[in-house]
Amino acid sequence: MDNKLLLVNGISLLYRESQLVGAERSTTLVRHIVSSVKLPEISIGIDHDRDILDGLKTTAFSMCSDAADQTYVADELLQRLRVNCGEDERLFDIFVAAIAPELSESDLKHRCINLRRDLNNHFRDEELGKILKKGWMKYQFNRHEITDMQAFVAEYSAELEPYRQDHAVRDPAVVSAVSFDDPGAVQTVYEDVKKMDSGESILQTGYQGINRMLRGGFRPGDQVVIGALQHNYKTGFSLTLFKQLALYNKPVRRDPNKKPLLMRISFEDDIVLNFQFLYSSLKENETGEPVTDLEAIDAAEMTAYVRERMMANGWHIHMMRVNPSLWSYQKICDEVLKMEAQGFEVHVLMLDYLALVPTTGCTQGALGQDVRDMYRRMRNFTNPRKIITITPHQLSTEAKMLIREGRQEFVKEVANKGYYDKCKTIDQEVDIEIYIHKEVSNGDAYLTYQRGKHRLPGVTPQADLYGVLPFTPIGGILDDIGKADTTRRKVGGGPIGSGQEVPFWEIDAVPMKKAA
């Protein structure tokens, strides 16, 4: 934007804001504008631009220093501006057109909004230019400093992310806005409330106990972290959830013209292992018989079976294996955008594990700040899109020390205490924390779980926050939707409601009820 036009807009904005009773003045913005305007070194001949710009800057600075309740008289301000403009009649005419007309309160508000938007967009464009120039200069003249071209591109892609959207249409920072003057908009929100309360938009898991813990299941936009020590079934549990979300839920489309999609991106395990797990889990849960020899099963048969089961409710499935060293959180977002461009509507994005991705483009600082910022950026991207994001995260060595100390009910010990590897404050960003841990008792294996944070109004019954699921020789931890509840209250105990909830070795410790 031309320097003179910048000053016209800045001075006009302060004048128009003074006409609005109680309006907050944009003095900081205008002061920033005035400071950015550089004067020409010298005025040559009849070129008086330096004097004009200097005079307008003085007027603008003076207005920025005026009292917050200062009201300007148009004729007096125009008289001063006439002197500032000198012989530039065209510039003065622009000021007259901007300041002289009397406007209604509604038009005043719109004029102020438009002026602020134009000035803010100017500085956004200036910052964009600096980023592009910096990247070009390094690529063109210091290419020897670029040791990894893909990392270089990822870094600048992350810096350019805020400029990807059309700011002329709407402010991309505004996720949603509702005016109570518009009853239709308010009603739309309450329609969403009804859907959430009815459970229509909630995705349930295949475990009754987990669903009780989540008060029905996962809600659109939830960011979920599954915390566990290494080798404690993080991948198996998350992949089981991925399977269950497809099996036990029918998609409720936000856009009837889009195809509902469940996405899973693995940054660790080979995709072949994931597919092997899916087939075995589906088959063993369905038949109750072990899958022992995959080599003997025709590949076309396995393909047809898994596709039919996973897509029966109308879901589309997309699974990937990615080398995390060559990616960033921005690449994850780009993959979602690519699927949206192909006509899909992403409902679930499962990342195994997000923490393996380099924090390129994230805020650096104190230990763990970059990881926390990556979680924040991912949630800021997925939550407005109503995408459920699920990722396991390894717990720290401090949590492992609790095991060495012999602490009982490990998941209860670590819940809500920030025992995450690389970052202790992930819980401040996510919506749901689920802690899991394998325990063995009398030769039988169990998966204990405990819910930590849950960003949801209301209170979940305390008894539902913790539970135990048994591993079985066939099917791992069997799904129990539509079957008897397999949840235990204690490791080694019987299922809830079986009358055998307490392990046999604790029976003597249970107080006997007195006869009536």
C-alpha positions as CSV (number, residue, x, y, z in Angstrom):
1,M,0.0,0.0,0.0
2,D,1.3,3.5,-0.9
3,N,2.7,5.5,2.1
4,K,0.3,8.4,1.5
5,L,-2.7,6.0,1.4
6,L,-1.5,4.3,4.6
7,L,-1.5,7.7,6.4
8,V,-4.9,8.6,4.9
9,N,-6.4,5.4,6.2
10,G,-4.8,5.7,9.6
11,I,-5.9,9.3,10.2
12,S,-9.4,8.6,8.8
13,L,-9.7,5.6,11.1
14,L,-8.9,7.6,14.2
15,Y,-11.3,10.3,13.2
16,R,-14.2,7.9,12.5
17,E,-13.5,6.0,15.8
18,S,-13.8,9.3,17.7
19,Q,-17.4,9.6,16.4
20,L,-18.4,6.3,17.9
21,V,-19.3,6.6,21.6
22,G,-17.3,4.3,23.7
23,A,-15.3,2.8,20.8
24,E,-11.8,1.7,21.5
25,R,-9.2,3.7,19.5
26,S,-6.8,1.9,17.2
27,T,-3.9,4.0,18.4
28,T,-1.4,1.1,18.6
29,L,-2.2,0.0,15.1
30,V,-2.0,3.6,13.7
31,R,1.2,4.3,15.6
32,H,2.7,1.1,14.1
33,I,1.7,2.4,10.6
34,V,3.1,5.8,11.1
35,S,6.4,4.4,12.4
36,S,6.7,2.2,9.3
37,V,6.5,5.1,6.9
38,K,10.0,6.1,5.8
39,L,10.7,9.6,4.6
40,P,12.6,10.1,1.4
41,E,16.2,11.1,1.9
42,I,15.9,14.5,0.2
43,S,13.3,16.5,-1.8
44,I,14.6,17.3,-5.3
45,G,13.1,20.2,-7.3
46,I,9.4,20.4,-7.0
47,D,9.0,17.0,-5.3
48,H,7.6,17.8,-1.9
49,D,6.8,14.3,-0.8
50,R,9.1,14.4,2.1
51,D,7.5,17.5,3.6
52,I,4.0,16.1,3.0
53,L,4.7,12.7,4.6
54,D,6.5,14.4,7.5
55,G,3.5,16.7,8.1
56,L,1.0,13.9,7.9
57,K,3.1,11.7,10.3
58,T,3.2,14.6,12.8
59,T,-0.6,14.9,12.6
60,A,-1.1,11.2,13.0
61,F,1.3,10.9,16.0
62,S,-0.5,13.8,17.6
63,M,-3.9,12.1,17.2
64,C,-2.5,8.9,18.7
65,S,-1.4,10.9,21.8
66,D,-4.8,12.6,22.2
67,A,-7.1,11.6,25.1
68,A,-9.3,8.5,24.5
69,D,-12.5,10.7,24.6
70,Q,-11.2,13.3,22.1
71,T,-13.8,14.2,19.5
72,Y,-12.5,15.8,16.3
73,V,-14.3,18.5,14.3
74,A,-14.1,17.6,10.6
75,D,-13.5,21.2,9.4
76,E,-10.7,21.8,12.0
77,L,-9.0,18.5,11.1
78,L,-9.3,19.1,7.3
79,Q,-7.8,22.6,7.8
80,R,-4.7,21.0,9.4
81,L,-4.6,18.4,6.7
82,R,-4.8,21.1,4.0
83,V,-1.6,22.5,5.3
84,N,0.1,19.1,5.5
85,C,-0.9,18.3,1.9
86,G,0.7,21.5,0.6
87,E,0.3,21.7,-3.2
88,D,-0.9,18.1,-3.5
89,E,-4.6,18.9,-4.2
90,R,-5.4,15.3,-5.2
91,L,-4.3,14.0,-1.8
92,F,-6.3,16.6,0.0
93,D,-9.4,15.7,-2.0
94,I,-8.9,12.1,-0.8
95,F,-8.9,13.3,2.8
96,V,-12.1,15.3,2.2
97,A,-13.9,12.3,0.7
98,A,-12.8,10.2,3.7
99,I,-13.6,12.7,6.5
100,A,-16.3,15.2,5.4
101,P,-19.3,13.0,4.7
102,E,-21.7,12.4,7.7
103,L,-22.3,8.7,8.3
104,S,-25.0,6.8,10.3
105,E,-23.8,4.8,13.3
106,S,-24.1,1.6,11.3
107,D,-22.1,3.0,8.4
108,L,-19.5,4.4,10.9
109,K,-19.0,0.9,12.3
110,H,-18.6,-0.7,8.9
111,R,-16.2,2.0,7.8
112,C,-14.0,1.5,10.9
113,I,-14.0,-2.3,10.5
114,N,-13.0,-2.0,6.8
115,L,-10.2,0.5,7.6
116,R,-8.8,-1.7,10.3
117,R,-9.0,-4.8,8.1
118,D,-7.1,-3.0,5.2
119,L,-4.4,-1.7,7.5
120,N,-3.9,-5.1,9.2
121,N,-3.8,-6.9,5.8
122,H,-1.1,-4.4,4.7
123,F,1.1,-5.5,7.5
124,R,0.3,-9.2,6.9
125,D,1.4,-8.7,3.3
126,E,4.6,-7.0,4.5
127,E,5.4,-9.9,6.9
128,L,4.7,-12.3,4.1
129,G,7.1,-10.5,1.8
130,K,9.8,-10.7,4.5
131,I,9.4,-14.4,4.9
132,L,9.5,-15.0,1.1
133,K,12.5,-12.7,0.7
134,K,14.4,-14.4,3.6
135,G,13.7,-17.9,2.1
136,W,14.7,-16.8,-1.4
137,M,17.9,-15.1,-0.3
138,K,19.0,-18.2,1.6
139,Y,18.1,-20.5,-1.3
140,Q,19.7,-18.2,-3.9
141,F,22.9,-17.0,-2.2
142,N,23.5,-19.3,0.8
143,R,22.4,-22.7,-0.5
144,H,25.5,-24.3,1.0
145,E,23.8,-23.7,4.4
146,I,20.8,-25.9,3.4
147,T,21.9,-29.4,4.3
148,D,18.4,-30.9,4.1
149,M,16.2,-29.4,1.3
150,Q,13.0,-31.1,2.5
151,A,13.5,-29.8,6.0
152,F,14.1,-26.3,4.5
153,V,10.9,-26.4,2.6
154,A,9.0,-27.7,5.6
155,E,10.3,-24.9,7.8
156,Y,9.2,-22.2,5.4
157,S,5.9,-24.0,4.7
158,A,5.2,-23.8,8.4
159,E,6.0,-20.0,8.5
160,L,3.7,-19.5,5.5
161,E,0.8,-21.4,7.1
162,P,-1.0,-18.3,8.5
163,Y,-1.1,-16.8,5.0
164,R,-2.8,-19.7,3.3
165,Q,-6.4,-18.5,3.8
166,D,-8.3,-15.7,2.2
167,H,-8.4,-12.9,4.8
168,A,-10.6,-10.8,2.5
169,V,-13.5,-13.2,3.1
170,R,-13.2,-13.7,6.8
171,D,-10.7,-13.7,9.6
172,P,-9.3,-17.3,9.8
173,A,-8.7,-16.9,13.5
174,V,-12.5,-16.8,14.0
175,V,-13.5,-20.4,14.3
176,S,-17.2,-19.7,14.9
177,A,-19.4,-16.7,15.7
178,V,-23.0,-16.4,16.6
179,S,-25.1,-13.3,16.9
180,F,-28.2,-13.5,19.1
181,D,-29.8,-11.1,16.6
182,D,-29.9,-14.0,14.2
183,P,-32.3,-16.6,15.7
184,G,-31.5,-19.0,12.9
185,A,-27.8,-19.0,13.8
186,V,-28.6,-19.6,17.5
187,Q,-30.9,-22.5,16.5
188,T,-28.2,-24.1,14.4
189,V,-26.0,-24.2,17.5
190,Y,-28.7,-25.8,19.6
191,E,-29.3,-28.4,16.9
192,D,-25.7,-29.4,17.3
193,V,-26.2,-29.5,21.1
194,K,-29.2,-31.8,20.6
195,K,-27.1,-34.1,18.4
196,M,-24.3,-34.2,20.9
197,D,-26.7,-34.9,23.8
198,S,-28.5,-37.6,21.8
199,G,-25.3,-39.3,21.0
200,E,-25.9,-39.1,17.3
201,S,-22.6,-37.4,16.5
202,I,-20.6,-39.4,19.2
203,L,-18.4,-42.3,18.1
204,Q,-18.5,-45.2,20.5
205,T,-15.7,-47.7,21.0
206,G,-16.1,-51.4,21.2
207,Y,-15.8,-51.5,25.0
208,Q,-18.7,-50.7,27.3
209,G,-16.4,-49.7,30.1
210,I,-14.4,-47.2,27.9
211,N,-17.7,-45.8,26.6
212,R,-18.9,-45.2,30.2
213,M,-15.6,-43.5,31.0
214,L,-16.1,-41.2,28.0
215,R,-19.8,-40.7,28.7
216,G,-20.8,-42.3,25.4
217,G,-17.7,-42.1,23.3
218,F,-15.5,-39.6,21.4
219,R,-17.1,-36.3,20.3
220,P,-16.4,-34.4,17.0
221,G,-13.2,-32.2,17.4
222,D,-11.8,-34.1,20.5
223,Q,-8.1,-34.3,20.7
224,V,-7.2,-37.5,22.6
225,V,-3.9,-38.6,24.0
226,I,-3.3,-42.2,25.1
227,G,-0.4,-42.3,27.7
228,A,1.5,-45.4,28.5
229,L,5.0,-46.7,29.1
230,Q,6.9,-48.4,26.2
231,H,5.7,-51.9,25.3
232,N,2.3,-51.4,27.0
233,Y,-0.1,-51.9,24.1
234,K,-0.3,-48.3,22.9
235,T,-0.3,-49.2,19.2
236,G,-2.5,-52.3,19.7
237,F,-5.0,-50.3,21.7
238,S,-5.2,-47.4,19.3
239,L,-5.4,-49.7,16.3
240,T,-8.2,-51.6,18.1
241,L,-10.1,-48.4,18.6
242,F,-9.6,-47.5,14.9
243,K,-11.2,-50.8,14.0
244,Q,-14.0,-50.4,16.5
245,L,-14.9,-46.9,15.3
246,A,-15.5,-48.3,11.9
247,L,-17.5,-51.4,13.1
248,Y,-19.8,-49.8,15.7
249,N,-20.7,-46.4,14.2
250,K,-22.5,-45.1,11.2
251,P,-21.2,-41.8,9.9
252,V,-23.3,-38.7,10.4
253,R,-22.2,-36.5,7.6
254,R,-21.6,-32.8,8.1
255,D,-21.7,-32.3,4.4
256,P,-24.0,-34.7,2.5
257,N,-21.9,-34.3,-0.6
258,K,-18.7,-35.5,1.1
259,K,-17.5,-39.1,1.7
260,P,-16.9,-39.9,5.4
261,L,-13.3,-40.9,6.1
262,L,-11.3,-42.5,8.9
263,M,-7.6,-41.8,8.6
264,R,-4.7,-43.5,10.3
265,I,-1.1,-42.5,9.8
266,S,1.6,-44.6,11.4
267,F,5.1,-43.1,12.0
268,E,6.4,-46.3,13.5
269,D,5.0,-49.7,12.5
270,D,5.0,-51.1,9.1
271,I,1.6,-50.9,7.4
272,V,1.8,-54.7,6.7
273,L,1.8,-55.3,10.5
274,N,-1.2,-53.0,10.9
275,F,-3.2,-54.9,8.2
276,Q,-2.2,-58.3,9.8
277,F,-3.5,-57.0,13.2
278,L,-6.7,-55.8,11.6
279,Y,-7.5,-59.1,9.9
280,S,-6.7,-61.2,12.9
281,S,-8.6,-59.0,15.3
282,L,-11.7,-58.9,13.1
283,K,-11.6,-62.7,12.4
284,E,-10.9,-63.8,16.0
285,N,-13.6,-61.5,17.5
286,E,-16.1,-62.8,15.0
287,T,-15.4,-66.5,15.0
288,G,-13.7,-67.2,18.3
289,E,-11.1,-69.2,16.6
290,P,-7.4,-68.4,16.4
291,V,-5.8,-67.1,13.1
292,T,-2.6,-69.1,13.1
293,D,-1.5,-69.4,9.5
294,L,-1.9,-66.2,7.4
295,E,0.3,-67.6,4.7
296,A,-2.3,-70.2,3.9
297,I,-5.1,-67.7,3.4
298,D,-5.6,-66.2,0.0
299,A,-4.7,-62.5,-0.2
300,A,-7.9,-61.7,-2.2
301,E,-10.0,-63.4,0.5
302,M,-8.4,-61.3,3.3
303,T,-8.8,-58.1,1.2
304,A,-12.5,-58.7,0.6
305,Y,-13.1,-59.7,4.2
306,V,-11.4,-56.7,5.8
307,R,-12.9,-54.2,3.3
308,E,-16.4,-55.6,3.7
309,R,-16.2,-55.4,7.5
310,M,-14.5,-52.0,7.8
311,M,-16.6,-50.3,5.2
312,A,-20.0,-52.0,6.0
313,N,-21.4,-48.9,7.8
314,G,-20.4,-46.5,5.0
315,W,-17.0,-45.4,6.1
316,H,-14.0,-44.9,3.7
317,I,-10.7,-45.9,5.2
318,H,-7.2,-44.4,4.5
319,M,-4.1,-45.8,6.1
320,M,-0.5,-44.7,5.6
321,R,3.0,-45.4,6.9
322,V,5.3,-42.3,6.9
323,N,8.9,-41.7,7.8
324,P,8.5,-39.1,10.5
325,S,12.0,-37.6,10.0
326,L,10.8,-36.2,6.7
327,W,7.5,-34.8,7.9
328,S,6.2,-32.1,10.1
329,Y,2.8,-31.3,11.6
330,Q,2.2,-29.1,8.5
331,K,2.6,-32.2,6.3
332,I,-0.1,-33.9,8.4
333,C,-2.5,-31.0,7.9
334,D,-1.6,-31.0,4.1
335,E,-2.6,-34.7,3.9
336,V,-6.0,-33.9,5.5
337,L,-6.5,-31.0,3.1
338,K,-5.6,-33.3,0.2
339,M,-8.2,-35.8,1.2
340,E,-10.8,-33.0,1.6
341,A,-9.9,-31.8,-1.9
342,Q,-10.6,-35.3,-3.2
343,G,-14.2,-35.1,-1.8
344,F,-13.7,-36.7,1.6
345,E,-14.8,-35.5,5.0
346,V,-12.4,-36.6,7.7
347,H,-14.1,-37.7,10.9
348,V,-11.1,-39.4,12.7
349,L,-7.4,-38.8,12.3
350,M,-5.3,-41.3,14.2
351,L,-1.6,-40.6,14.5
352,D,0.8,-43.4,15.8
353,Y,2.7,-41.3,17.3
354,L,2.5,-37.6,16.8
355,A,5.5,-37.1,19.1
356,L,7.7,-38.9,16.6
357,V,7.2,-36.0,14.1
358,P,9.9,-33.2,14.2
359,T,8.6,-30.0,15.7
360,T,9.6,-28.0,12.6
361,G,7.9,-24.6,12.6
362,C,6.7,-24.8,16.2
363,T,7.6,-22.4,18.9
364,Q,10.9,-23.2,20.5
365,G,11.8,-22.4,24.1
366,A,11.8,-24.1,27.4
367,L,12.1,-27.9,27.4
368,G,8.9,-29.4,25.9
369,Q,7.5,-26.1,24.7
370,D,7.8,-27.2,21.0
371,V,6.0,-30.5,21.6
372,R,3.2,-28.7,23.4
373,D,3.0,-26.1,20.6
374,M,2.7,-28.9,18.0
375,Y,-0.2,-30.4,19.9
376,R,-1.8,-27.0,20.1
377,R,-1.3,-26.4,16.3
378,M,-2.8,-29.8,15.5
379,R,-5.8,-29.1,17.7
380,N,-6.3,-25.6,16.2
381,F,-6.4,-27.3,12.8
382,T,-8.6,-30.4,13.5
383,N,-11.0,-29.0,16.1
384,P,-12.8,-26.5,13.9
385,R,-13.1,-29.2,11.3
386,K,-14.8,-31.5,13.8
387,I,-12.1,-34.1,13.4
388,I,-11.4,-36.5,16.3
389,T,-7.6,-36.8,16.7
390,I,-6.2,-39.7,18.6
391,T,-2.5,-40.3,19.3
392,P,-0.6,-42.5,21.8
393,H,2.2,-40.8,23.7
394,Q,5.0,-42.5,25.7
395,L,5.2,-41.7,29.5
396,S,8.5,-40.5,31.0
397,T,11.2,-42.2,32.9
398,E,9.9,-40.6,36.0
399,A,6.7,-42.6,35.5
400,K,8.8,-45.8,35.1
401,M,10.3,-45.1,38.5
402,L,6.9,-45.6,40.0
403,I,6.9,-49.2,38.7
404,R,10.3,-49.8,40.2
405,E,9.0,-48.5,43.5
406,G,6.2,-51.1,43.4
407,R,3.3,-48.6,43.1
408,Q,-0.1,-50.4,42.8
409,E,-2.7,-49.4,40.2
410,F,-0.1,-47.5,38.1
411,V,-2.6,-45.7,35.9
412,K,-4.2,-44.0,38.9
413,E,-0.8,-42.9,40.1
414,V,0.1,-41.1,36.8
415,A,-3.3,-39.6,35.9
416,N,-3.3,-35.8,35.8
417,K,0.3,-35.5,36.9
418,G,2.0,-34.7,33.6
419,Y,4.2,-37.8,33.3
420,Y,4.6,-37.4,29.5
421,D,7.9,-37.9,27.7
422,K,9.4,-34.8,26.1
423,C,6.7,-32.5,27.6
424,K,5.0,-32.3,30.9
425,T,2.2,-29.9,29.8
426,I,0.5,-31.8,27.0
427,D,-2.6,-32.1,29.2
428,Q,-3.1,-28.4,28.9
429,E,-3.7,-28.7,25.2
430,V,-5.7,-31.9,24.7
431,D,-9.4,-32.6,25.4
432,I,-9.1,-36.2,26.7
433,E,-6.4,-38.1,28.5
434,I,-6.5,-41.9,28.6
435,Y,-3.8,-43.8,30.5
436,I,-3.3,-47.5,30.0
437,H,-1.0,-50.1,31.5
438,K,-0.6,-53.9,31.2
439,E,-0.6,-55.9,34.4
440,V,-0.2,-59.7,35.0
441,S,-1.9,-61.6,37.8
442,N,-1.8,-65.3,38.4
443,G,-0.6,-65.8,34.8
444,D,-3.4,-63.8,33.3
445,A,-2.8,-60.4,31.5
446,Y,-5.0,-57.4,31.9
447,L,-5.1,-53.9,30.5
448,T,-5.9,-51.2,33.1
449,Y,-7.1,-47.8,32.1
450,Q,-7.8,-44.5,33.8
451,R,-9.2,-41.3,32.4
452,G,-7.4,-38.1,33.2
453,K,-8.6,-34.8,31.8
454,H,-11.9,-34.6,29.9
455,R,-12.9,-31.3,28.4
456,L,-16.7,-31.8,28.8
457,P,-19.4,-30.2,31.0
458,G,-20.8,-32.3,33.8
459,V,-19.3,-35.0,36.1
460,T,-18.4,-38.6,35.2
461,P,-19.1,-41.1,38.0
462,Q,-15.9,-41.7,39.8
463,A,-16.3,-45.5,39.5
464,D,-16.3,-45.2,35.7
465,L,-12.9,-43.4,35.4
466,Y,-10.9,-46.6,36.1
467,G,-11.4,-50.1,34.7
468,V,-9.7,-53.3,33.8
469,L,-10.0,-55.3,30.5
470,P,-8.8,-58.9,30.2
471,F,-6.5,-60.2,27.5
472,T,-7.7,-63.5,26.0
473,P,-5.7,-66.1,24.0
474,I,-7.9,-65.5,21.0
475,G,-8.8,-62.0,19.9
476,G,-6.6,-60.0,22.3
477,I,-9.0,-57.9,24.3
478,L,-12.4,-58.9,22.9
479,D,-15.0,-56.3,21.9
480,D,-18.0,-56.5,24.2
481,I,-20.5,-54.2,22.5
482,G,-23.8,-56.1,22.2
483,K,-22.4,-58.8,24.6
484,A,-21.8,-59.3,28.3
485,D,-19.8,-56.5,29.8
486,T,-16.1,-57.6,30.2
487,T,-15.0,-54.7,32.3
488,R,-13.5,-55.4,35.7
489,R,-13.1,-53.2,38.7
490,K,-9.9,-55.0,39.9
491,V,-7.1,-56.9,38.3
492,G,-8.0,-60.5,38.6
493,G,-11.6,-59.8,39.5
494,G,-14.7,-60.9,37.7
495,P,-16.7,-58.9,35.2
496,I,-19.0,-56.1,36.6
497,G,-22.3,-57.6,37.7
498,S,-21.0,-61.1,37.9
499,G,-20.8,-61.2,41.7
500,Q,-17.1,-62.0,41.4
501,E,-15.7,-58.5,41.0
502,V,-13.2,-59.0,43.8
503,P,-10.2,-61.2,43.2
504,F,-10.3,-64.5,45.2
505,W,-7.2,-63.6,47.2
506,E,-8.9,-60.5,48.5
507,I,-12.2,-62.1,49.5
508,D,-11.2,-62.5,53.1
509,A,-10.4,-58.8,53.3
510,V,-13.9,-57.8,52.2
511,P,-16.1,-56.9,55.3
512,M,-19.1,-59.2,55.7
513,K,-22.5,-57.6,55.6
514,K,-24.5,-58.0,58.8
515,A,-27.7,-59.9,58.6
516,A,-30.8,-57.8,58.5
